[in-house]
Amino acid sequence: MNCPSCGKEMQKGEVQSGDLFTNLFKYGEHALWVPQEESGKMLPKSGVPINVIGEGYYCKDCGKIVGIFEERGADFWQ
């Protein structure tokens, strides 16, 4: 993947969010994508739950990281 900021080739890896327990067992934590108009709000009105571990790319040239995360299923909130 090429860096969206500088255009150079990025190194493939993994982005891990959450705590050590979450990363070891892939359980318990969640992340949420929210639309720009909801960004920064304590309780956003809308959003998409996503997995806490995803495909990641790192640009050694400009220090940017890009993550690709899977959406969690609709049963996440149940």
mmCIF file of the N, C-alpha and C atoms, coordinates in Angstrom:
data_MODEL
# 
_entry.id   MODEL 
# 
loop_
_atom_site.group_PDB 
_atom_site.id 
_atom_site.type_symbol 
_atom_site.label_atom_id 
_atom_site.label_alt_id 
_atom_site.label_comp_id 
_atom_site.label_asym_id 
_atom_site.label_entity_id 
_atom_site.label_seq_id 
_atom_site.pdbx_PDB_ins_code 
_atom_site.Cartn_x 
_atom_site.Cartn_y 
_atom_site.Cartn_z 
_atom_site.occupancy 
_atom_site.B_iso_or_equiv 
_atom_site.pdbx_formal_charge 
_atom_site.auth_seq_id 
_atom_site.auth_comp_id 
_atom_site.auth_asym_id 
_atom_site.auth_atom_id 
_atom_site.pdbx_PDB_model_num 
ATOM 1   N N  . MET A 1 1  ? 0.855   -1.174  0.000  1.00 0.00 ? 1  MET A N  1 
ATOM 2   C CA . MET A 1 1  ? 0.000   0.000   0.000  1.00 0.00 ? 1  MET A CA 1 
ATOM 3   C C  . MET A 1 1  ? 0.897   1.231   0.000  1.00 0.00 ? 1  MET A C  1 
ATOM 4   N N  . ASN A 1 2  ? 0.501   2.233   -0.753 1.00 0.00 ? 2  ASN A N  1 
ATOM 5   C CA . ASN A 1 2  ? 1.231   3.496   -0.755 1.00 0.00 ? 2  ASN A CA 1 
ATOM 6   C C  . ASN A 1 2  ? 0.624   4.449   0.268  1.00 0.00 ? 2  ASN A C  1 
ATOM 7   N N  . CYS A 1 3  ? 1.466   5.228   0.904  1.00 0.00 ? 3  CYS A N  1 
ATOM 8   C CA . CYS A 1 3  ? 1.047   6.175   1.930  1.00 0.00 ? 3  CYS A CA 1 
ATOM 9   C C  . CYS A 1 3  ? 0.140   7.250   1.325  1.00 0.00 ? 3  CYS A C  1 
ATOM 10  N N  . PRO A 1 4  ? -1.021  7.502   1.944  1.00 0.00 ? 4  PRO A N  1 
ATOM 11  C CA . PRO A 1 4  ? -1.909  8.543   1.432  1.00 0.00 ? 4  PRO A CA 1 
ATOM 12  C C  . PRO A 1 4  ? -1.357  9.954   1.637  1.00 0.00 ? 4  PRO A C  1 
ATOM 13  N N  . SER A 1 5  ? -0.347  10.098  2.507  1.00 0.00 ? 5  SER A N  1 
ATOM 14  C CA . SER A 1 5  ? 0.230   11.427  2.760  1.00 0.00 ? 5  SER A CA 1 
ATOM 15  C C  . SER A 1 5  ? 1.392   11.750  1.838  1.00 0.00 ? 5  SER A C  1 
ATOM 16  N N  . CYS A 1 6  ? 2.357   10.810  1.722  1.00 0.00 ? 6  CYS A N  1 
ATOM 17  C CA . CYS A 1 6  ? 3.563   11.116  0.946  1.00 0.00 ? 6  CYS A CA 1 
ATOM 18  C C  . CYS A 1 6  ? 3.709   10.274  -0.313 1.00 0.00 ? 6  CYS A C  1 
ATOM 19  N N  . GLY A 1 7  ? 2.907   9.215   -0.454 1.00 0.00 ? 7  GLY A N  1 
ATOM 20  C CA . GLY A 1 7  ? 2.938   8.387   -1.646 1.00 0.00 ? 7  GLY A CA 1 
ATOM 21  C C  . GLY A 1 7  ? 3.970   7.273   -1.648 1.00 0.00 ? 7  GLY A C  1 
ATOM 22  N N  . LYS A 1 8  ? 4.795   7.173   -0.610 1.00 0.00 ? 8  LYS A N  1 
ATOM 23  C CA . LYS A 1 8  ? 5.827   6.128   -0.546 1.00 0.00 ? 8  LYS A CA 1 
ATOM 24  C C  . LYS A 1 8  ? 5.210   4.796   -0.103 1.00 0.00 ? 8  LYS A C  1 
ATOM 25  N N  . GLU A 1 9  ? 5.955   3.707   -0.349 1.00 0.00 ? 9  GLU A N  1 
ATOM 26  C CA . GLU A 1 9  ? 5.502   2.369   0.032  1.00 0.00 ? 9  GLU A CA 1 
ATOM 27  C C  . GLU A 1 9  ? 5.446   2.243   1.563  1.00 0.00 ? 9  GLU A C  1 
ATOM 28  N N  . MET A 1 10 ? 4.399   1.576   2.058  1.00 0.00 ? 10 MET A N  1 
ATOM 29  C CA . MET A 1 10 ? 4.222   1.389   3.493  1.00 0.00 ? 10 MET A CA 1 
ATOM 30  C C  . MET A 1 10 ? 4.512   -0.063  3.869  1.00 0.00 ? 10 MET A C  1 
ATOM 31  N N  . GLN A 1 11 ? 4.943   -0.273  5.115  1.00 0.00 ? 11 GLN A N  1 
ATOM 32  C CA . GLN A 1 11 ? 5.211   -1.609  5.639  1.00 0.00 ? 11 GLN A CA 1 
ATOM 33  C C  . GLN A 1 11 ? 3.925   -2.186  6.222  1.00 0.00 ? 11 GLN A C  1 
ATOM 34  N N  . LYS A 1 12 ? 3.587   -3.421  5.828  1.00 0.00 ? 12 LYS A N  1 
ATOM 35  C CA . LYS A 1 12 ? 2.367   -4.064  6.309  1.00 0.00 ? 12 LYS A CA 1 
ATOM 36  C C  . LYS A 1 12 ? 2.580   -4.639  7.703  1.00 0.00 ? 12 LYS A C  1 
ATOM 37  N N  . GLY A 1 13 ? 1.558   -4.532  8.539  1.00 0.00 ? 13 GLY A N  1 
ATOM 38  C CA . GLY A 1 13 ? 1.602   -5.078  9.889  1.00 0.00 ? 13 GLY A CA 1 
ATOM 39  C C  . GLY A 1 13 ? 0.201   -5.165  10.456 1.00 0.00 ? 13 GLY A C  1 
ATOM 40  N N  . GLU A 1 14 ? 0.066   -4.849  11.743 1.00 0.00 ? 14 GLU A N  1 
ATOM 41  C CA . GLU A 1 14 ? -1.209  -4.950  12.440 1.00 0.00 ? 14 GLU A CA 1 
ATOM 42  C C  . GLU A 1 14 ? -1.357  -3.773  13.392 1.00 0.00 ? 14 GLU A C  1 
ATOM 43  N N  . VAL A 1 15 ? -2.563  -3.237  13.479 1.00 0.00 ? 15 VAL A N  1 
ATOM 44  C CA . VAL A 1 15 ? -2.869  -2.191  14.453 1.00 0.00 ? 15 VAL A CA 1 
ATOM 45  C C  . VAL A 1 15 ? -3.639  -2.855  15.583 1.00 0.00 ? 15 VAL A C  1 
ATOM 46  N N  . GLN A 1 16 ? -3.168  -2.655  16.817 1.00 0.00 ? 16 GLN A N  1 
ATOM 47  C CA . GLN A 1 16 ? -3.820  -3.226  17.987 1.00 0.00 ? 16 GLN A CA 1 
ATOM 48  C C  . GLN A 1 16 ? -4.244  -2.091  18.904 1.00 0.00 ? 16 GLN A C  1 
ATOM 49  N N  . SER A 1 17 ? -5.532  -2.020  19.190 1.00 0.00 ? 17 SER A N  1 
ATOM 50  C CA . SER A 1 17 ? -6.016  -1.034  20.150 1.00 0.00 ? 17 SER A CA 1 
ATOM 51  C C  . SER A 1 17 ? -6.566  -1.789  21.352 1.00 0.00 ? 17 SER A C  1 
ATOM 52  N N  . GLY A 1 18 ? -6.783  -1.116  22.446 1.00 0.00 ? 18 GLY A N  1 
ATOM 53  C CA . GLY A 1 18 ? -7.258  -1.772  23.657 1.00 0.00 ? 18 GLY A CA 1 
ATOM 54  C C  . GLY A 1 18 ? -6.099  -2.128  24.566 1.00 0.00 ? 18 GLY A C  1 
ATOM 55  N N  . ASP A 1 19 ? -6.390  -2.901  25.610 1.00 0.00 ? 19 ASP A N  1 
ATOM 56  C CA . ASP A 1 19 ? -5.364  -3.257  26.590 1.00 0.00 ? 19 ASP A CA 1 
ATOM 57  C C  . ASP A 1 19 ? -4.760  -4.632  26.295 1.00 0.00 ? 19 ASP A C  1 
ATOM 58  N N  . LEU A 1 20 ? -3.806  -5.060  27.111 1.00 0.00 ? 20 LEU A N  1 
ATOM 59  C CA . LEU A 1 20 ? -3.122  -6.333  26.904 1.00 0.00 ? 20 LEU A CA 1 
ATOM 60  C C  . LEU A 1 20 ? -4.100  -7.504  26.923 1.00 0.00 ? 20 LEU A C  1 
ATOM 61  N N  . PHE A 1 21 ? -5.027  -7.514  27.872 1.00 0.00 ? 21 PHE A N  1 
ATOM 62  C CA . PHE A 1 21 ? -6.016  -8.591  27.970 1.00 0.00 ? 21 PHE A CA 1 
ATOM 63  C C  . PHE A 1 21 ? -6.819  -8.694  26.685 1.00 0.00 ? 21 PHE A C  1 
ATOM 64  N N  . THR A 1 22 ? -7.260  -7.557  26.187 1.00 0.00 ? 22 THR A N  1 
ATOM 65  C CA . THR A 1 22 ? -8.042  -7.525  24.958 1.00 0.00 ? 22 THR A CA 1 
ATOM 66  C C  . THR A 1 22 ? -7.252  -8.097  23.800 1.00 0.00 ? 22 THR A C  1 
ATOM 67  N N  . ASN A 1 23 ? -5.999  -7.689  23.671 1.00 0.00 ? 23 ASN A N  1 
ATOM 68  C CA . ASN A 1 23 ? -5.193  -8.143  22.547 1.00 0.00 ? 23 ASN A CA 1 
ATOM 69  C C  . ASN A 1 23 ? -4.857  -9.624  22.639 1.00 0.00 ? 23 ASN A C  1 
ATOM 70  N N  . LEU A 1 24 ? -4.675  -10.138 23.848 1.00 0.00 ? 24 LEU A N  1 
ATOM 71  C CA . LEU A 1 24 ? -4.373  -11.560 24.009 1.00 0.00 ? 24 LEU A CA 1 
ATOM 72  C C  . LEU A 1 24 ? -5.573  -12.437 23.681 1.00 0.00 ? 24 LEU A C  1 
ATOM 73  N N  . PHE A 1 25 ? -6.742  -12.016 24.135 1.00 0.00 ? 25 PHE A N  1 
ATOM 74  C CA . PHE A 1 25 ? -7.924  -12.852 23.994 1.00 0.00 ? 25 PHE A CA 1 
ATOM 75  C C  . PHE A 1 25 ? -8.927  -12.338 22.965 1.00 0.00 ? 25 PHE A C  1 
ATOM 76  N N  . LYS A 1 26 ? -8.665  -11.171 22.390 1.00 0.00 ? 26 LYS A N  1 
ATOM 77  C CA . LYS A 1 26 ? -9.553  -10.576 21.386 1.00 0.00 ? 26 LYS A CA 1 
ATOM 78  C C  . LYS A 1 26 ? -10.999 -10.535 21.905 1.00 0.00 ? 26 LYS A C  1 
ATOM 79  N N  . TYR A 1 27 ? -11.149 -10.062 23.140 1.00 0.00 ? 27 TYR A N  1 
ATOM 80  C CA . TYR A 1 27 ? -12.445 -10.069 23.796 1.00 0.00 ? 27 TYR A CA 1 
ATOM 81  C C  . TYR A 1 27 ? -12.583 -8.841  24.686 1.00 0.00 ? 27 TYR A C  1 
ATOM 82  N N  . GLY A 1 28 ? -13.791 -8.309  24.773 1.00 0.00 ? 28 GLY A N  1 
ATOM 83  C CA . GLY A 1 28 ? -14.083 -7.321  25.795 1.00 0.00 ? 28 GLY A CA 1 
ATOM 84  C C  . GLY A 1 28 ? -14.072 -5.877  25.345 1.00 0.00 ? 28 GLY A C  1 
ATOM 85  N N  . GLU A 1 29 ? -13.098 -5.437  24.640 1.00 0.00 ? 29 GLU A N  1 
ATOM 86  C CA . GLU A 1 29 ? -13.024 -4.038  24.236 1.00 0.00 ? 29 GLU A CA 1 
ATOM 87  C C  . GLU A 1 29 ? -13.739 -3.836  22.909 1.00 0.00 ? 29 GLU A C  1 
ATOM 88  N N  . HIS A 1 30 ? -14.041 -2.602  22.624 1.00 0.00 ? 30 HIS A N  1 
ATOM 89  C CA . HIS A 1 30 ? -14.602 -2.284  21.318 1.00 0.00 ? 30 HIS A CA 1 
ATOM 90  C C  . HIS A 1 30 ? -14.081 -0.934  20.863 1.00 0.00 ? 30 HIS A C  1 
ATOM 91  N N  . ALA A 1 31 ? -14.179 -0.728  19.599 1.00 0.00 ? 31 ALA A N  1 
ATOM 92  C CA . ALA A 1 31 ? -13.849 0.562   19.003 1.00 0.00 ? 31 ALA A CA 1 
ATOM 93  C C  . ALA A 1 31 ? -15.048 0.962   18.160 1.00 0.00 ? 31 ALA A C  1 
ATOM 94  N N  . LEU A 1 32 ? -15.149 2.235   17.866 1.00 0.00 ? 32 LEU A N  1 
ATOM 95  C CA . LEU A 1 32 ? -16.314 2.737   17.151 1.00 0.00 ? 32 LEU A CA 1 
ATOM 96  C C  . LEU A 1 32 ? -15.876 3.751   16.113 1.00 0.00 ? 32 LEU A C  1 
ATOM 97  N N  . TRP A 1 33 ? -16.332 3.570   14.885 1.00 0.00 ? 33 TRP A N  1 
ATOM 98  C CA . TRP A 1 33 ? -16.160 4.596   13.863 1.00 0.00 ? 33 TRP A CA 1 
ATOM 99  C C  . TRP A 1 33 ? -17.372 5.501   13.959 1.00 0.00 ? 33 TRP A C  1 
ATOM 100 N N  . VAL A 1 34 ? -17.153 6.822   13.981 1.00 0.00 ? 34 VAL A N  1 
ATOM 101 C CA . VAL A 1 34 ? -18.261 7.775   14.016 1.00 0.00 ? 34 VAL A CA 1 
ATOM 102 C C  . VAL A 1 34 ? -18.112 8.761   12.868 1.00 0.00 ? 34 VAL A C  1 
ATOM 103 N N  . PRO A 1 35 ? -19.237 9.244   12.326 1.00 0.00 ? 35 PRO A N  1 
ATOM 104 C CA . PRO A 1 35 ? -19.155 10.245  11.265 1.00 0.00 ? 35 PRO A CA 1 
ATOM 105 C C  . PRO A 1 35 ? -18.516 11.534  11.790 1.00 0.00 ? 35 PRO A C  1 
ATOM 106 N N  . GLN A 1 36 ? -17.956 12.300  10.899 1.00 0.00 ? 36 GLN A N  1 
ATOM 107 C CA . GLN A 1 36 ? -17.221 13.507  11.287 1.00 0.00 ? 36 GLN A CA 1 
ATOM 108 C C  . GLN A 1 36 ? -18.061 14.447  12.147 1.00 0.00 ? 36 GLN A C  1 
ATOM 109 N N  . GLU A 1 37 ? -19.346 14.578  11.846 1.00 0.00 ? 37 GLU A N  1 
ATOM 110 C CA . GLU A 1 37 ? -20.187 15.504  12.617 1.00 0.00 ? 37 GLU A CA 1 
ATOM 111 C C  . GLU A 1 37 ? -20.420 15.029  14.052 1.00 0.00 ? 37 GLU A C  1 
ATOM 112 N N  . GLU A 1 38 ? -20.168 13.756  14.339 1.00 0.00 ? 38 GLU A N  1 
ATOM 113 C CA . GLU A 1 38 ? -20.314 13.213  15.692 1.00 0.00 ? 38 GLU A CA 1 
ATOM 114 C C  . GLU A 1 38 ? -18.979 13.139  16.432 1.00 0.00 ? 38 GLU A C  1 
ATOM 115 N N  . SER A 1 39 ? -17.893 13.405  15.739 1.00 0.00 ? 39 SER A N  1 
ATOM 116 C CA . SER A 1 39 ? -16.554 13.301  16.316 1.00 0.00 ? 39 SER A CA 1 
ATOM 117 C C  . SER A 1 39 ? -16.394 14.239  17.505 1.00 0.00 ? 39 SER A C  1 
ATOM 118 N N  . GLY A 1 40 ? -15.827 13.714  18.586 1.00 0.00 ? 40 GLY A N  1 
ATOM 119 C CA . GLY A 1 40 ? -15.574 14.524  19.772 1.00 0.00 ? 40 GLY A CA 1 
ATOM 120 C C  . GLY A 1 40 ? -16.729 14.582  20.754 1.00 0.00 ? 40 GLY A C  1 
ATOM 121 N N  . LYS A 1 41 ? -17.888 14.058  20.387 1.00 0.00 ? 41 LYS A N  1 
ATOM 122 C CA . LYS A 1 41 ? -19.037 14.060  21.292 1.00 0.00 ? 41 LYS A CA 1 
ATOM 123 C C  . LYS A 1 41 ? -18.916 12.912  22.291 1.00 0.00 ? 41 LYS A C  1 
ATOM 124 N N  . MET A 1 42 ? -19.340 13.162  23.526 1.00 0.00 ? 42 MET A N  1 
ATOM 125 C CA . MET A 1 42 ? -19.281 12.149  24.571 1.00 0.00 ? 42 MET A CA 1 
ATOM 126 C C  . MET A 1 42 ? -20.157 10.942  24.224 1.00 0.00 ? 42 MET A C  1 
ATOM 127 N N  . LEU A 1 43 ? -21.358 11.194  23.724 1.00 0.00 ? 43 LEU A N  1 
ATOM 128 C CA . LEU A 1 43 ? -22.282 10.129  23.335 1.00 0.00 ? 43 LEU A CA 1 
ATOM 129 C C  . LEU A 1 43 ? -22.739 10.359  21.898 1.00 0.00 ? 43 LEU A C  1 
ATOM 130 N N  . PRO A 1 44 ? -21.980 9.847   20.929 1.00 0.00 ? 44 PRO A N  1 
ATOM 131 C CA . PRO A 1 44 ? -22.375 10.048  19.535 1.00 0.00 ? 44 PRO A CA 1 
ATOM 132 C C  . PRO A 1 44 ? -23.714 9.376   19.241 1.00 0.00 ? 44 PRO A C  1 
ATOM 133 N N  . LYS A 1 45 ? -24.509 9.996   18.367 1.00 0.00 ? 45 LYS A N  1 
ATOM 134 C CA . LYS A 1 45 ? -25.830 9.471   18.026 1.00 0.00 ? 45 LYS A CA 1 
ATOM 135 C C  . LYS A 1 45 ? -25.749 8.291   17.069 1.00 0.00 ? 45 LYS A C  1 
ATOM 136 N N  . SER A 1 46 ? -24.672 8.205   16.315 1.00 0.00 ? 46 SER A N  1 
ATOM 137 C CA . SER A 1 46 ? -24.525 7.112   15.362 1.00 0.00 ? 46 SER A CA 1 
ATOM 138 C C  . SER A 1 46 ? -23.075 6.664   15.316 1.00 0.00 ? 46 SER A C  1 
ATOM 139 N N  . GLY A 1 47 ? -22.877 5.458   14.849 1.00 0.00 ? 47 GLY A N  1 
ATOM 140 C CA . GLY A 1 47 ? -21.529 4.925   14.731 1.00 0.00 ? 47 GLY A CA 1 
ATOM 141 C C  . GLY A 1 47 ? -21.560 3.477   14.286 1.00 0.00 ? 47 GLY A C  1 
ATOM 142 N N  . VAL A 1 48 ? -20.395 2.953   13.939 1.00 0.00 ? 48 VAL A N  1 
ATOM 143 C CA . VAL A 1 48 ? -20.259 1.574   13.498 1.00 0.00 ? 48 VAL A CA 1 
ATOM 144 C C  . VAL A 1 48 ? -19.231 0.891   14.397 1.00 0.00 ? 48 VAL A C  1 
ATOM 145 N N  . PRO A 1 49 ? -19.637 -0.148  15.156 1.00 0.00 ? 49 PRO A N  1 
ATOM 146 C CA . PRO A 1 49 ? -18.663 -0.853  15.987 1.00 0.00 ? 49 PRO A CA 1 
ATOM 147 C C  . PRO A 1 49 ? -17.674 -1.617  15.106 1.00 0.00 ? 49 PRO A C  1 
ATOM 148 N N  . ILE A 1 50 ? -16.398 -1.549  15.472 1.00 0.00 ? 50 ILE A N  1 
ATOM 149 C CA . ILE A 1 50 ? -15.358 -2.219  14.695 1.00 0.00 ? 50 ILE A CA 1 
ATOM 150 C C  . ILE A 1 50 ? -14.491 -3.068  15.619 1.00 0.00 ? 50 ILE A C  1 
ATOM 151 N N  . ASN A 1 51 ? -13.823 -4.057  15.041 1.00 0.00 ? 51 ASN A N  1 
ATOM 152 C CA . ASN A 1 51 ? -12.892 -4.889  15.804 1.00 0.00 ? 51 ASN A CA 1 
ATOM 153 C C  . ASN A 1 51 ? -11.718 -4.051  16.278 1.00 0.00 ? 51 ASN A C  1 
ATOM 154 N N  . VAL A 1 52 ? -11.099 -4.456  17.390 1.00 0.00 ? 52 VAL A N  1 
ATOM 155 C CA . VAL A 1 52 ? -10.001 -3.677  17.965 1.00 0.00 ? 52 VAL A CA 1 
ATOM 156 C C  . VAL A 1 52 ? -8.644  -4.026  17.367 1.00 0.00 ? 52 VAL A C  1 
ATOM 157 N N  . ILE A 1 53 ? -8.577  -5.083  16.576 1.00 0.00 ? 53 ILE A N  1 
ATOM 158 C CA . ILE A 1 53 ? -7.330  -5.452  15.908 1.00 0.00 ? 53 ILE A CA 1 
ATOM 159 C C  . ILE A 1 53 ? -7.586  -5.466  14.411 1.00 0.00 ? 53 ILE A C  1 
ATOM 160 N N  . GLY A 1 54 ? -6.729  -4.799  13.665 1.00 0.00 ? 54 GLY A N  1 
ATOM 161 C CA . GLY A 1 54 ? -6.924  -4.720  12.227 1.00 0.00 ? 54 GLY A CA 1 
ATOM 162 C C  . GLY A 1 54 ? -5.615  -4.675  11.462 1.00 0.00 ? 54 GLY A C  1 
ATOM 163 N N  . GLU A 1 55 ? -5.739  -4.849  10.172 1.00 0.00 ? 55 GLU A N  1 
ATOM 164 C CA . GLU A 1 55 ? -4.595  -4.753  9.272  1.00 0.00 ? 55 GLU A CA 1 
ATOM 165 C C  . GLU A 1 55 ? -4.036  -3.338  9.343  1.00 0.00 ? 55 GLU A C  1 
ATOM 166 N N  . GLY A 1 56 ? -2.721  -3.209  9.376  1.00 0.00 ? 56 GLY A N  1 
ATOM 167 C CA . GLY A 1 56 ? -2.122  -1.889  9.488  1.00 0.00 ? 56 GLY A CA 1 
ATOM 168 C C  . GLY A 1 56 ? -0.947  -1.699  8.551  1.00 0.00 ? 56 GLY A C  1 
ATOM 169 N N  . TYR A 1 57 ? -0.702  -0.452  8.209  1.00 0.00 ? 57 TYR A N  1 
ATOM 170 C CA . TYR A 1 57 ? 0.416   -0.088  7.339  1.00 0.00 ? 57 TYR A CA 1 
ATOM 171 C C  . TYR A 1 57 ? 1.137   1.100   7.950  1.00 0.00 ? 57 TYR A C  1 
ATOM 172 N N  . TYR A 1 58 ? 2.476   1.030   7.968  1.00 0.00 ? 58 TYR A N  1 
ATOM 173 C CA . TYR A 1 58 ? 3.308   2.070   8.575  1.00 0.00 ? 58 TYR A CA 1 
ATOM 174 C C  . TYR A 1 58 ? 4.230   2.669   7.523  1.00 0.00 ? 58 TYR A C  1 
ATOM 175 N N  . CYS A 1 59 ? 4.281   3.995   7.467  1.00 0.00 ? 59 CYS A N  1 
ATOM 176 C CA . CYS A 1 59 ? 5.170   4.700   6.550  1.00 0.00 ? 59 CYS A CA 1 
ATOM 177 C C  . CYS A 1 59 ? 6.401   5.167   7.327  1.00 0.00 ? 59 CYS A C  1 
ATOM 178 N N  . LYS A 1 60 ? 7.559   4.572   7.028  1.00 0.00 ? 60 LYS A N  1 
ATOM 179 C CA . LYS A 1 60 ? 8.804   4.953   7.696  1.00 0.00 ? 60 LYS A CA 1 
ATOM 180 C C  . LYS A 1 60 ? 9.237   6.358   7.301  1.00 0.00 ? 60 LYS A C  1 
ATOM 181 N N  . ASP A 1 61 ? 8.816   6.817   6.126  1.00 0.00 ? 61 ASP A N  1 
ATOM 182 C CA . ASP A 1 61 ? 9.258   8.121   5.636  1.00 0.00 ? 61 ASP A CA 1 
ATOM 183 C C  . ASP A 1 61 ? 8.576   9.295   6.334  1.00 0.00 ? 61 ASP A C  1 
ATOM 184 N N  . CYS A 1 62 ? 7.267   9.195   6.576  1.00 0.00 ? 62 CYS A N  1 
ATOM 185 C CA . CYS A 1 62 ? 6.579   10.339  7.196  1.00 0.00 ? 62 CYS A CA 1 
ATOM 186 C C  . CYS A 1 62 ? 5.934   10.003  8.538  1.00 0.00 ? 62 CYS A C  1 
ATOM 187 N N  . GLY A 1 63 ? 6.045   8.729   8.973  1.00 0.00 ? 63 GLY A N  1 
ATOM 188 C CA . GLY A 1 63 ? 5.554   8.359   10.295 1.00 0.00 ? 63 GLY A CA 1 
ATOM 189 C C  . GLY A 1 63 ? 4.052   8.169   10.397 1.00 0.00 ? 63 GLY A C  1 
ATOM 190 N N  . LYS A 1 64 ? 3.353   8.060   9.288  1.00 0.00 ? 64 LYS A N  1 
ATOM 191 C CA . LYS A 1 64 ? 1.901   7.865   9.317  1.00 0.00 ? 64 LYS A CA 1 
ATOM 192 C C  . LYS A 1 64 ? 1.569   6.376   9.409  1.00 0.00 ? 64 LYS A C  1 
ATOM 193 N N  . ILE A 1 65 ? 0.422   6.079   10.022 1.00 0.00 ? 65 ILE A N  1 
ATOM 194 C CA . ILE A 1 65 ? -0.073  4.714   10.133 1.00 0.00 ? 65 ILE A CA 1 
ATOM 195 C C  . ILE A 1 65 ? -1.504  4.683   9.607  1.00 0.00 ? 65 ILE A C  1 
ATOM 196 N N  . VAL A 1 66 ? -1.798  3.678   8.791  1.00 0.00 ? 66 VAL A N  1 
ATOM 197 C CA . VAL A 1 66 ? -3.138  3.487   8.247  1.00 0.00 ? 66 VAL A CA 1 
ATOM 198 C C  . VAL A 1 66 ? -3.653  2.153   8.763  1.00 0.00 ? 66 VAL A C  1 
ATOM 199 N N  . GLY A 1 67 ? -4.872  2.135   9.297  1.00 0.00 ? 67 GLY A N  1 
ATOM 200 C CA . GLY A 1 67 ? -5.472  0.902   9.792  1.00 0.00 ? 67 GLY A CA 1 
ATOM 201 C C  . GLY A 1 67 ? -6.707  0.541   8.994  1.00 0.00 ? 67 GLY A C  1 
ATOM 202 N N  . ILE A 1 68 ? -6.893  -0.751  8.780  1.00 0.00 ? 68 ILE A N  1 
ATOM 203 C CA . ILE A 1 68 ? -8.082  -1.259  8.104  1.00 0.00 ? 68 ILE A CA 1 
ATOM 204 C C  . ILE A 1 68 ? -8.750  -2.223  9.076  1.00 0.00 ? 68 ILE A C  1 
ATOM 205 N N  . PHE A 1 69 ? -9.945  -1.858  9.531  1.00 0.00 ? 69 PHE A N  1 
ATOM 206 C CA . PHE A 1 69 ? -10.645 -2.626  10.551 1.00 0.00 ? 69 PHE A CA 1 
ATOM 207 C C  . PHE A 1 69 ? -11.940 -3.199  9.998  1.00 0.00 ? 69 PHE A C  1 
ATOM 208 N N  . GLU A 1 70 ? -12.302 -4.395  10.469 1.00 0.00 ? 70 GLU A N  1 
ATOM 209 C CA . GLU A 1 70 ? -13.556 -5.028  10.088 1.00 0.00 ? 70 GLU A CA 1 
ATOM 210 C C  . GLU A 1 70 ? -14.682 -4.504  10.974 1.00 0.00 ? 70 GLU A C  1 
ATOM 211 N N  . GLU A 1 71 ? -15.834 -4.325  10.376 1.00 0.00 ? 71 GLU A N  1 
ATOM 212 C CA . GLU A 1 71 ? -17.028 -3.964  11.132 1.00 0.00 ? 71 GLU A CA 1 
ATOM 213 C C  . GLU A 1 71 ? -17.465 -5.179  11.943 1.00 0.00 ? 71 GLU A C  1 
ATOM 214 N N  . ARG A 1 72 ? -17.864 -4.933  13.189 1.00 0.00 ? 72 ARG A N  1 
ATOM 215 C CA . ARG A 1 72 ? -18.427 -6.027  13.987 1.00 0.00 ? 72 ARG A CA 1 
ATOM 216 C C  . ARG A 1 72 ? -19.857 -6.252  13.537 1.00 0.00 ? 72 ARG A C  1 
ATOM 217 N N  . GLY A 1 73 ? -20.354 -7.457  13.743 1.00 0.00 ? 73 GLY A N  1 
ATOM 218 C CA . GLY A 1 73 ? -21.706 -7.797  13.316 1.00 0.00 ? 73 GLY A CA 1 
ATOM 219 C C  . GLY A 1 73 ? -22.781 -7.039  14.075 1.00 0.00 ? 73 GLY A C  1 
ATOM 220 N N  . ALA A 1 74 ? -23.992 -7.094  13.554 1.00 0.00 ? 74 ALA A N  1 
ATOM 221 C CA . ALA A 1 74 ? -25.130 -6.404  14.165 1.00 0.00 ? 74 ALA A CA 1 
ATOM 222 C C  . ALA A 1 74 ? -25.428 -6.933  15.562 1.00 0.00 ? 74 ALA A C  1 
ATOM 223 N N  . ASP A 1 75 ? -25.025 -8.170  15.864 1.00 0.00 ? 75 ASP A N  1 
ATOM 224 C CA . ASP A 1 75 ? -25.286 -8.750  17.181 1.00 0.00 ? 75 ASP A CA 1 
ATOM 225 C C  . ASP A 1 75 ? -24.369 -8.191  18.266 1.00 0.00 ? 75 ASP A C  1 
ATOM 226 N N  . PHE A 1 76 ? -23.424 -7.319  17.902 1.00 0.00 ? 76 PHE A N  1 
ATOM 227 C CA . PHE A 1 76 ? -22.493 -6.739  18.872 1.00 0.00 ? 76 PHE A CA 1 
ATOM 228 C C  . PHE A 1 76 ? -23.220 -6.043  20.019 1.00 0.00 ? 76 PHE A C  1 
ATOM 229 N N  . TRP A 1 77 ? -24.283 -5.314  19.734 1.00 0.00 ? 77 TRP A N  1 
ATOM 230 C CA . TRP A 1 77 ? -24.989 -4.529  20.753 1.00 0.00 ? 77 TRP A CA 1 
ATOM 231 C C  . TRP A 1 77 ? -25.971 -5.380  21.556 1.00 0.00 ? 77 TRP A C  1 
ATOM 232 N N  . GLN A 1 78 ? -26.190 -6.618  21.179 1.00 0.00 ? 78 GLN A N  1 
ATOM 233 C CA . GLN A 1 78 ? -27.181 -7.468  21.867 1.00 0.00 ? 78 GLN A CA 1 
ATOM 234 C C  . GLN A 1 78 ? -26.576 -8.198  23.038 1.00 0.00 ? 78 GLN A C  1 
# 
